């Protein structure tokens, strides 16, 4: 683990100590002042708990597996004109995300009582957090309800300070 990832993990762990049972969204800033958001995603058998709305920009998803099965987090951008029902129908028919979704990122598969991180820059849009793994009974985790719709919203423009003109 690098020094910066240790700092990131410590910041996230410190935050989690104050909100260990509920999904959370917290923010930090880069050295240039850009806001970095941290979202706790709790995986259970077979559901995700996570904030339903996130602001655009850099976000670190912190996946915590509190279930008894293995899980992962696949973040897919929902294509324009498509619904969650369209997504679920396509996954049930093929076992794969539909071609009209774009994979934004994915964590590794983690064991129960483990965690993983996924950091991305997200544009405003509609996204689906999903676990595409098969369960022990052969049904996919998505088919058992392990998906969450998330909206990424535009952040309001930051007002800039007027710079006084220099006198000649």
C-alpha positions as CSV (number, residue, x, y, z in Angstrom):
1,X,0.0,0.0,0.0
2,X,1.4,3.3,-1.0
3,X,1.6,6.3,1.3
4,X,-1.3,8.1,-0.4
5,X,-3.5,5.0,-0.4
6,X,-2.8,4.5,3.3
7,X,-3.9,8.1,3.9
8,X,-7.0,7.5,1.8
9,X,-7.7,4.3,3.7
10,X,-7.2,6.1,7.1
11,X,-9.5,8.9,6.1
12,X,-12.2,6.5,5.0
13,X,-11.8,4.3,8.1
14,X,-12.0,7.4,10.3
15,X,-15.2,8.3,8.6
16,X,-16.6,4.8,8.8
17,X,-16.0,4.8,12.6
18,X,-18.7,7.5,12.9
19,X,-21.2,5.9,10.5
20,X,-20.5,2.2,10.4
21,X,-24.1,1.0,10.0
22,X,-25.4,3.4,7.3
23,X,-24.2,4.0,3.8
24,X,-22.3,7.3,3.7
25,X,-21.0,9.9,1.4
26,X,-18.1,12.1,2.6
27,X,-15.8,14.4,0.7
28,X,-12.1,15.5,0.8
29,X,-10.1,17.7,-1.6
30,X,-7.2,17.2,-3.9
31,X,-4.1,19.4,-3.6
32,X,-5.6,21.5,-6.4
33,X,-8.9,21.9,-4.4
34,X,-11.0,19.5,-6.4
35,X,-13.5,17.7,-4.2
36,X,-13.1,13.9,-3.8
37,X,-16.1,12.1,-2.6
38,X,-16.1,8.8,-0.7
39,X,-19.2,6.6,-0.8
40,X,-19.6,3.6,1.5
41,X,-21.3,0.7,-0.4
42,X,-22.4,-2.1,1.9
43,X,-22.9,-5.5,0.1
44,X,-25.2,-8.0,1.7
45,X,-26.8,-11.1,0.4
46,X,-28.2,-9.9,-2.1
47,X,-28.5,-6.1,-2.0
48,X,-26.4,-3.0,-1.9
49,X,-26.8,-0.1,0.5
50,X,-25.4,3.1,-0.9
51,X,-26.3,6.8,-1.4
52,X,-28.8,7.2,-4.3
53,X,-27.3,10.5,-5.5
54,X,-23.7,11.5,-6.0
55,X,-22.2,14.7,-7.3
56,X,-20.1,14.6,-10.5
57,X,-16.3,14.4,-10.3
58,X,-13.9,12.0,-8.5
59,X,-15.5,9.4,-6.2
60,X,-14.0,6.6,-4.3
61,X,-16.5,3.7,-3.7
62,X,-15.6,1.7,-0.6
63,X,-17.2,-1.7,-1.0
64,X,-17.6,-3.6,2.3
65,X,-18.9,-7.2,2.1
66,X,-21.2,-7.9,5.1
67,X,-22.7,-10.9,3.4
68,X,-21.9,-14.6,3.5
69,X,-21.2,-14.9,-0.2
70,X,-18.5,-13.3,-2.3
71,X,-19.4,-10.0,-4.0
72,X,-18.0,-7.4,-6.3
73,X,-19.1,-4.0,-7.5
74,X,-19.5,-3.3,-11.2
75,X,-20.5,0.3,-12.1
76,X,-22.3,0.6,-15.4
77,X,-23.6,3.8,-17.0
78,X,-27.2,3.2,-18.1
79,X,-27.6,4.1,-21.8
80,X,-29.9,7.0,-22.8
81,X,-33.5,5.9,-23.2
82,X,-33.1,2.7,-21.2
83,X,-34.6,1.8,-17.8
84,X,-33.6,-0.4,-14.9
85,X,-36.3,-2.9,-16.2
86,X,-34.5,-2.9,-19.6
87,X,-31.2,-3.6,-17.8
88,X,-32.7,-6.4,-15.7
89,X,-34.4,-8.0,-18.7
90,X,-31.2,-8.0,-20.7
91,X,-29.1,-9.5,-17.9
92,X,-31.7,-12.2,-17.3
93,X,-31.7,-13.1,-21.0
94,X,-28.0,-13.1,-21.5
95,X,-26.3,-13.2,-18.1
96,X,-24.2,-10.2,-19.2
97,X,-24.6,-6.4,-19.0
98,X,-26.4,-5.2,-22.2
99,X,-24.3,-3.7,-24.9
100,X,-26.0,-0.3,-24.4
101,X,-24.4,0.1,-21.0
102,X,-20.8,1.3,-20.5
103,X,-18.7,-0.2,-17.8
104,X,-17.2,2.6,-15.8
105,X,-15.2,0.3,-13.5
106,X,-15.2,-2.7,-11.3
107,X,-13.7,-3.9,-8.0
108,X,-12.2,-7.3,-7.6
109,X,-14.3,-10.1,-6.1
110,X,-14.1,-10.0,-2.3
111,X,-14.7,-12.5,0.4
112,X,-17.1,-12.0,3.3
113,X,-15.8,-9.5,5.8
114,X,-13.5,-7.9,3.2
115,X,-13.4,-4.6,1.5
116,X,-12.3,-3.1,-1.9
117,X,-12.0,0.4,-3.3
118,X,-12.8,1.8,-6.7
119,X,-11.9,5.4,-7.6
120,X,-13.4,7.0,-10.8
121,X,-14.2,10.3,-12.3
122,X,-17.9,10.3,-13.1
123,X,-19.8,12.6,-15.4
124,X,-23.5,13.4,-14.7
125,X,-25.7,10.6,-15.7
126,X,-27.6,7.5,-14.6
127,X,-25.6,4.5,-13.3
128,X,-26.2,1.0,-11.9
129,X,-24.1,-0.6,-9.2
130,X,-24.4,-4.3,-9.7
131,X,-22.9,-7.6,-8.6
132,X,-22.8,-9.8,-11.7
133,X,-21.5,-12.9,-9.9
134,X,-23.5,-16.2,-9.8
135,X,-24.8,-17.2,-6.4
136,X,-24.4,-20.7,-5.0
137,X,-27.7,-21.7,-6.5
138,X,-26.7,-20.6,-10.0
139,X,-28.8,-17.5,-10.2
140,X,-27.0,-14.3,-10.6
141,X,-26.7,-11.8,-7.7
142,X,-28.4,-9.2,-9.9
143,X,-31.3,-11.5,-10.5
144,X,-31.6,-11.8,-6.7
145,X,-31.8,-8.0,-6.4
146,X,-28.2,-7.0,-6.0
147,X,-28.2,-3.8,-8.0
148,X,-28.7,-0.2,-7.1
149,X,-29.6,2.8,-9.3
150,X,-27.5,5.8,-8.7
151,X,-27.8,9.3,-10.2
152,X,-24.7,11.4,-10.7
153,X,-25.7,15.1,-10.6
154,X,-24.0,18.2,-11.9
155,X,-22.3,20.2,-9.2
156,X,-23.3,23.9,-9.0
157,X,-20.8,26.2,-10.6
158,X,-18.3,27.6,-8.1
159,X,-18.4,31.4,-8.1
160,X,-15.1,32.9,-9.0
161,X,-13.7,36.0,-7.3
162,X,-13.3,39.0,-9.5
163,X,-9.7,39.9,-9.9
164,X,-9.2,43.7,-9.7
165,X,-7.6,45.2,-12.8
166,X,-4.0,46.4,-12.4
167,X,-3.5,50.2,-12.5
168,X,-1.1,51.3,-15.2
